[in-house]
Amino acid sequence: MNPAEHPSFQAVLSTVRGQVQNYLDKSDEVIAEVARTAPAGVSERMTKLIARKGKKIRSTILALIATSGETPAGESRIAHACAGIELLHLASLVHDDIIDETTMRRGERTAHVEWGNKVAVLIGDYILSQAMRCVIDEESREIPLILSSAANSLIVGEISELDHTGNMNLPLADYNAIIKGKTAALVEASAKIGATIAGFDAERIEACGKIGTHFGLAFQIIDDLLDYGIGATNLDKAKFTDISNGLVTLPLIYYFESVSTEEKASLQALLKRAADPGIAEEICKRLEEAKAFDKAKETALQHIADAMEIADTLPMREHTSSLKSFLYAMAERGN
């Protein structure tokens, strides 16, 4: 696998998103209506948040899979499912930014900076409730269950991450469980909902869910690397956020596994001073010398390869091929 020889992630995302743009546009209309009809004090704030357009990675995956079945799926059905996924993701970002004390998101001040923590928490809660309402009338009762289960996993993953903050001996298994909850669960849900709408049988729905899981795990590992500036281009958030917040991510885990007790203690001392000038850069230098970044990237590539292998078992249609291109290009995501 040599992603460098292929189009960038942004280019591929733009292409595949264009193939399902009508569904995404309809989803935007659903979300805008949710914001428009919200109570005073909520409507204005929610409208401002949804104006900050994201990449729509999860809803793009949902729409690609939903349109890969034998029978064309209804536009409204896909749009409402995409709206549910996007609103759940937005709610999680609002809450994450409060927890991480992030000040910028998508080039704008974060909700808690704009309106204070109390209002931001409640706005996030409202958006979360509306995500569930988007699929309340779904003809498949599995879809609301999938979405609510994803919300549960997001919350549990975040709590687990907080419980392990500052734990320099975080086991790899615990790290994987955290990112499976806080990141991969929503991509898994997107893929399973798409497969349900496509009319796939239970076995294939589960297979699509695994594609989403592997994609989500790879996405988070690459995000870990981007936080160190590895492969980063035009980031819309600050670097070294994870280090500053005491989060142990995959590069650090691999570093600690490969060095002596003395080297581990030395880096741990540096991590306590991560906010001091030049310290984050020194941490990066040591991880790079220990090949920790390379090993983390290899792990991400393996998850992408696993997702591609499962994708090969899906019906060979145009949007299935687009999904595979999307998976492949994600290895070179730079923002």
N, C-alpha and C positions, 0 to 999 in steps of 0.2 A: 504494500500500500504506500503510495507516494503522493499525498494530497497536493504537494507543491506544484505538481505538473497539471493540476486541474483548476477550474475556476474557483475564485474565492468563495467563502461562505456567504458573504453579503451578496455577491452576484447570483449565486444559486438560490439563495433565499428570495431575492427579488423575482427571479424567474418562476419559481414554483408558487410563490405567493400570487403572482399574476394569473396562474392557471386556475386558482380558486378565488380570485378577487371578488367575484360577484357574491359569494357566500360571506366573505369577510366584510364587504361593504354593507350587506344586509345585517350582519352582526353588529356593526357600528351603529346602525339605525336602531336596533333593539336596545343597545346600551345607552344611546342618546335619549331614547324615550324613558328609560329607567331614571336617568338623571333629571330629565325635564319634569317628570311627574313626582319627584321626591319632594318631601316637605320643605318649606322655607328654612333656610339655614343649612340644609343638606344639599339641596339642588345646586346652588351656586358653587359650592365647594366641590361637589362631585363632577360638575361640568368642567371645572378647571382641571381636575385630575385626569379625566378621560381625554382632554384635549392634548395631553402629553403622550403622543402615540408611541407605543412600543413596537417591537419587531413582529409580534403576533406569531411567534414560533410554535406555540402549543396549539393554537387554533388552526394554523396552517397544516400541521400534522393531522389534526382531527379531520379537517376538510379533505385532505388528500386521501386518507383511508376511507372516509365515508363515501367518497365518489369512485371507489375502486371495486365496488360490488357489481353484480350482474344487472341489478335493477337500479335505475337512477333514483337517488334520494331526493326528497323534497327540499327546496331551498330554505323554507322557513324553519324546518326541523334542524338542519345543519346550522343555520344562523343562530338559533336560540341556544343550541349546545355550545357553539363557539363563544357566544356572549357569556354563558355561564362560566366557561373556562377562563376567559379574559377577566371577568369581574373577580373571580376567586383569586387569580394571580395578582390583580391590582390590590385587593384587600391584604394579601400576604405581604406585598411590597410596602404598603403603608405601615403595617405593624412591624415589619423587619427594620424599616428605617428608624422607627422609634427605639427599638431594642439596640440597634447598632449605632445610634446617634449619628446617622448619616445626614449630611446637610444638603446634598445635591442628588437629584434623580432625573434622568432624561433631560439634563441641561437646565432644570428648574429647581427652586428651593423645595425641599421635601415638605410633606403635609404638616409634620410636627413643628418644623421651623416656621412655616407660614401661619399656623393657627394654634400652636401649643399642643402639648402631649395629650391633654384630656380630650380635646375636640378631635384630634387625629385618631385616637383609639376608637372613638365612637363612629367616626366616618368610616374607618376600616370595618367596624362591626356591621354598619348599615350595608356597605358594599358586599360583604360576605353574605348577608341575608338575601340580598337581591340576586346574587349568583345562583342561589338555590331556587329562587322563584322562576328563573329563566327556563328551568327544565321541569317545572312542577306539572305541566300538562303533557309531558312526553308520553307517547304511546307505549314505549318500552319502560316498564317500571324499574329496570336495571339501571337506567341512565342516572336518575336522581340518586340512587344508591352509590353508584360509582363516584359521582361528584362529591357527595357528602363524605364518603370514605377517604377521598383525596384530601378534603379539608381536615379531617381527623388526623391524617398522616402528616400533613404540613405542621399542624399545631404540636403534635407529639415530637416531630423531628426538631422543631425549634426549642421546645422545652429541654429535650435531651442535649442539644447543643449548648444551651445555657448551663445545664447541670455539669457539663464537661469543660466549660470555659476555664482556661488556665491549667488544665490537666495535661502536663507535658508528657505523661505516660499513656496518653490515649491509645488504646489498642486499635489496630486496623479494622477489626470487625465492628467496633463501636463507631468508628468514623464512617464506615460504609452504611451502617444502619441510620446514622444521622442524615447523610446526604440522600439516602433512598427515601427518607420521609420528607425532608424539607425541599427537595428539588425534583427527584425522579418521580415521586408519587403523582404529581400533577401532569407530567408528560405521559406517564403510564395511563392515567385516567383519560387523557385526550385521545390516546391511541385506542383504548378499549371502547370509548364512546363512539369514535369514528367507525370502528369495526362493527359495533352493534347497529348503528344506523345503516351500514353497508349490507346488513343482513347475513353476516358471517355466522357460522355455528360456534358453539361454546369453545371448542378447541382452538379455532382460529382467533377468536376474540382474546383468549388468554395469550396466544402467540404474539398478537399485536401489542398486548400489554407489556410483554417482555421486550419488544422492540423499544417501546417508550421508556421502560426502566433503564435499559442499556444506554439509550440516547441521553436520558436525564443524568445518569451517573457520569457519563463522559462530559456532558455540559458543565456539571459542577466542578469536576476535576480541572477542566480547562479554565473555569472561572477562578479556581484556586491559583492557577498559574498566572492568570491575568492580574490578580491582586498584587503579584510580585513584579508586574510589568513584563512578564514573559509572553511574547507574541502580541502584546497590546498595541492597538492603534485606535486613536480617537476615543478613549474611554470616557463615558459620561459619569464616572464616579471616581473618587480618589483612590490612588494606589495605597497599599499597605494597610487597608482597613482591617483585614483579618488579623494581622500581626498586632495592631494597636488595640484591638478588642480582645486579645488573648485567645484567639481561636487557633487550634492546632489542626492544620489542613494536611493534605496528603504529602506535599513536598517535605514538610517538617517530620512527619511520621517516617518517611523513607530515610531522611537524614539521620534521625536518631537510631534507626535500625542499623546503620552502616558505619557509625563512628565509635570511638572509644568513650569510656565513661567520662574522661577528662574533657574531651571535645564536646560531649553532650552537655556537661555542666557549664562549660564556657558559653555555649550558644544560649542556654537557658538564662544565664545572667544577662546576655545581650537582649533577649526578648523582654525582660523586665524594663529595659531602657529603650524600647523600640521607638518611642516618641521623640527621643533626643536626636539632634541633627546628625545625619550620617550613619546612624545605627542600622536602620532598615536596609540601607545599601550594603553594609558589611554582612548582615544576615544573608542577603541575596547572594553575595559573593561566595560565602561558605557553602550554601546549598548548591550553587552551580558547580563548584569544585568537587563536591561529593556526588555529582550526577543525580541529585535528588529530583531536579526538574525534568531531566531526561526520563527517569524512571516513571514519574507521574504521567508524563506525556505518553509513554508506552502503554500505561494502564488505560488511559483514555482511548487510545487507538484500539486496544483489545476490545473494549466495550463497543466501539463503533463496528468493529469486525463482527462481533457477536450479533449485533442488531442487523447488520447486512445479511448475515447467514440466515436469520429468521425471515427477513424481508424477501429472500429468494424463494420462499415457499408460498408467497402470496400469489394470487392470480396476476398474470403478466398483462397489465394494462398501462396506459399512458401515465396515470397518476401514481401507480406503483413504482414505475421507473423513476419518476420525479422524486418520490420519497427516498429511494435508494441514493440518488444524486445528492439529496439534502443531507442524508446521514453521512455520506462520504465526505462532503465538503466541511462538515462541522469540525473536523480535526484542525482546521486552520482558522477557526473563529478568532478574530482579533479584538472584539469589543462586545 
